[in-house]
Amino acid sequence: MRSKETILPECPVATTVALIGSKWKLLIMRNLLVRPWRFNELQKSIDGISQKSLTEALRSMEADGIIKRTVYPEVPPRVEYALTDLGESMRPIIKSMETWGLAYQEQA
């Protein structure tokens, strides 16, 4: 869950943008809405994302309580990322963005 020191904007739209506004976070969430993913799977599925950017986005989203990181006690260790209930609650937002994007693509 996010730390209490985090200062959020007063505007609720600005709060949402602060939490998921980067293009990488939105694409990570798009994938995690389908199923849990491993780090390398995410990196391969998101064209143009660097290892550093993916790591930073995942850490930020975990700190904000949007995703959870599960480490399985195996050799080699297996780590999966999945949405929390808070992350799942953003499903309608992402779905609306998808619907709008499809409509725009059809017009273009």
NUTORLUM-377783 format. One line per 10 residues: number of its first residue (from 1); for each residue x, y, z of C-alpha. Coordinates in Angstrom, 1 decimal. Example, Ala and Ser with C-alpha at 12.3 -4.5 7.8 and 13.67 -1.06 7.14 Angstrom:
BEGIN
1) 12.3 -4.5 7.8 ~ 13.7 -1.1 7.1 $
END
This chain:
BEGIN
1) 0.0 0.0 0.0 ~ 1.2 3.5 -0.6 ~ 3.1 5.2 2.1 ~ 1.4 7.9 4.2 ~ 4.1 10.4 3.2 ~ 2.9 10.5 -0.4 ~ 1.2 13.8 -1.1 ~ -1.6 13.3 -3.6 ~ -3.1 16.1 -5.7 ~ -6.4 17.6 -4.5 $
11) -8.0 16.9 -7.9 ~ -9.2 13.3 -8.3 ~ -8.3 13.2 -12.0 ~ -4.8 14.4 -11.2 ~ -4.6 11.6 -8.5 ~ -5.5 9.0 -11.1 ~ -3.0 10.4 -13.6 ~ -0.3 10.4 -10.9 ~ -0.9 6.7 -10.2 ~ -1.3 5.3 -13.7 $
21) -0.6 8.2 -16.1 ~ 2.7 7.0 -17.6 ~ 2.4 5.0 -20.9 ~ 4.3 2.1 -19.3 ~ 2.1 1.8 -16.3 ~ -1.0 1.7 -18.5 ~ 0.5 -1.0 -20.8 ~ 1.6 -3.0 -17.8 ~ -2.0 -2.8 -16.4 ~ -3.4 -3.8 -19.7 $
31) -1.4 -7.0 -19.6 ~ -2.1 -7.7 -15.9 ~ -5.8 -7.4 -16.5 ~ -5.6 -10.7 -18.5 ~ -3.4 -12.7 -16.0 ~ -0.4 -12.6 -13.8 ~ 2.9 -12.1 -15.7 ~ 6.6 -12.6 -15.0 ~ 9.1 -9.8 -15.5 ~ 10.6 -11.1 -18.7 $
41) 7.2 -11.8 -20.2 ~ 6.1 -8.2 -19.5 ~ 9.3 -6.8 -20.9 ~ 9.0 -8.8 -24.2 ~ 5.3 -7.9 -24.6 ~ 5.7 -4.2 -24.2 ~ 7.5 -2.8 -27.2 ~ 10.2 -0.3 -26.4 ~ 10.3 -0.6 -22.6 ~ 13.7 -0.9 -21.0 $
51) 14.5 -3.1 -18.0 ~ 15.1 0.0 -15.9 ~ 11.8 1.6 -16.9 ~ 9.9 -1.7 -16.2 ~ 11.5 -2.1 -12.8 ~ 10.8 1.4 -11.8 ~ 7.1 1.2 -12.9 ~ 6.6 -2.1 -11.2 ~ 8.1 -0.8 -7.9 ~ 6.0 2.3 -8.1 $
61) 2.8 0.4 -8.8 ~ 3.6 -2.0 -6.0 ~ 4.3 0.8 -3.5 ~ 0.9 2.4 -4.5 ~ -0.9 -0.9 -3.9 ~ -1.9 -1.4 -7.5 ~ 0.0 -4.6 -8.1 ~ 1.4 -7.3 -5.9 ~ 4.7 -9.1 -6.4 ~ 4.8 -12.8 -5.5 $
71) 8.1 -14.6 -5.1 ~ 7.8 -18.4 -5.3 ~ 10.4 -20.4 -3.3 ~ 11.9 -22.3 -6.2 ~ 15.3 -22.6 -7.7 ~ 15.7 -20.4 -9.7 ~ 13.2 -18.1 -8.0 ~ 10.0 -17.4 -9.9 ~ 8.4 -13.9 -9.5 ~ 5.0 -13.0 -10.8 $
81) 3.2 -9.7 -10.9 ~ -0.6 -9.4 -10.6 ~ -3.2 -6.8 -9.9 ~ -4.5 -6.2 -6.4 ~ -8.1 -5.5 -5.8 ~ -7.3 -1.8 -6.1 ~ -5.6 -2.5 -9.5 ~ -8.6 -4.5 -10.6 ~ -10.9 -1.6 -9.7 ~ -9.3 0.2 -12.6 $
91) -10.6 -2.3 -15.1 ~ -13.5 0.0 -16.3 ~ -11.1 2.9 -16.8 ~ -8.8 0.8 -19.0 ~ -11.8 -0.7 -20.9 ~ -13.1 2.7 -21.6 ~ -9.7 3.8 -23.0 ~ -9.7 0.7 -25.2 ~ -13.2 1.4 -26.5 ~ -12.3 5.0 -27.2 $
101) -9.1 4.0 -28.9 ~ -10.8 1.5 -31.2 ~ -13.4 4.1 -32.2 ~ -10.7 6.6 -33.0 ~ -8.7 4.0 -35.0 ~ -11.8 3.3 -37.1 ~ -12.3 7.0 -37.9 ~ -8.6 7.5 -38.9 $
END
